[in-house]
Each structure stands twice: as structure tokens, then as C-alpha cells.
């Protein structure tokens, strides 16, 4: 069993995503958060229901909430869900 999504796990996931997958976060904001003009974005937190993103739009930081299609069970579910979402976003 994987770790539940605690604040510490959220921080770990966000740090990894912000350091290694920043382009994916901007795509999440554009496709799932309806922030079509997002130039870049940072993942601030993730919880079982969704993620909070700060998108840069026209030089301003705009908060964006992206809800998941199901409640995440744990960190492993978060990983699989984020990967599936980015694959779907890239193919649309």
C-alpha cells in the first residue's frame, strides 16, 4: 500500500512536479483548469480531490483549481492519475 496524501506527501509530489515536470503543470492548468492563457504554472498542493496551481497569465499569478475525476486513494493513485491526465491532455 502506498502513502496517504498528507501535507508532507503533497509537498513531496509538488516539489517533484515543479522541478521535473513544469510543462505538464502548465498543461494541467490550460486543459483541466480552464486557464487557456497560462504561460507557466506551479503546483502548490495536491489533495485527494484535486490540485491547486498558480498559473502565470499576462504576468500575474492566478490561482487555478483542478479537480480529479475520482478521489485519490494514496500517493500511488496520485502518480497514476497525473500520468493519465497528462497523456489525455497531450492527445487532445
SVG drawing of the C-alpha trace seen along z (x, -y; Angstrom):
<svg xmlns="http://www.w3.org/2000/svg" viewBox="-15 -41 29 43">
<polyline fill="none" stroke="black" stroke-width="0.4" points="0.0,0.0 1.2,-3.5 1.3,-6.5 -1.9,-8.5 -1.8,-12.1 -0.8,-14.0 0.6,-17.6 4.2,-16.1 3.3,-13.8 1.7,-16.8 4.9,-18.8 7.0,-15.9 4.8,-15.5 4.7,-19.3 8.5,-19.6 9.0,-16.8 6.4,-18.1 7.7,-21.7 11.4,-20.6 10.9,-18.0 7.5,-18.5 6.8,-22.2 5.5,-22.0 2.9,-19.4 1.6,-21.6 1.0,-24.4 -0.8,-21.9 -3.0,-20.8 -3.9,-24.5 -4.8,-25.1 -6.7,-21.9 -8.3,-21.0 -8.3,-24.3 -9.7,-26.4 -6.7,-28.8 -6.2,-28.8 -3.7,-31.6 -1.4,-30.0 2.2,-30.6 3.8,-28.7 2.5,-27.2 3.5,-25.9 1.8,-23.2 1.1,-24.5 -0.6,-21.5 -2.4,-18.3 -5.1,-16.6 -7.4,-13.6 -9.9,-15.7 -7.6,-17.9 -4.6,-20.1 -4.0,-23.8 -1.9,-25.5 -0.6,-29.0 -0.6,-29.9 1.2,-32.8 -1.2,-34.7 -0.1,-38.0 2.5,-38.5 0.1,-37.8 -0.2,-34.7 -3.7,-33.3 -4.9,-30.5 -6.3,-27.5 -8.1,-24.5 -8.1,-21.3 -10.5,-18.6 -9.7,-14.9 -12.3,-12.6 -12.2,-10.5 -11.0,-10.7 -7.4,-9.7 -6.7,-6.7 -3.0,-7.4 0.3,-8.7 0.5,-5.8 -3.0,-6.7 -1.9,-10.3 1.0,-9.3 -1.1,-7.1 -3.8,-9.8 -1.4,-12.6 0.3,-10.5 -3.1,-9.6 -4.2,-13.2 -1.1,-14.4 -1.4,-11.7 -5.0,-12.6 -4.2,-16.4 -1.4,-15.8 -3.6,-13.8 -6.5,-16.3"/>
</svg>
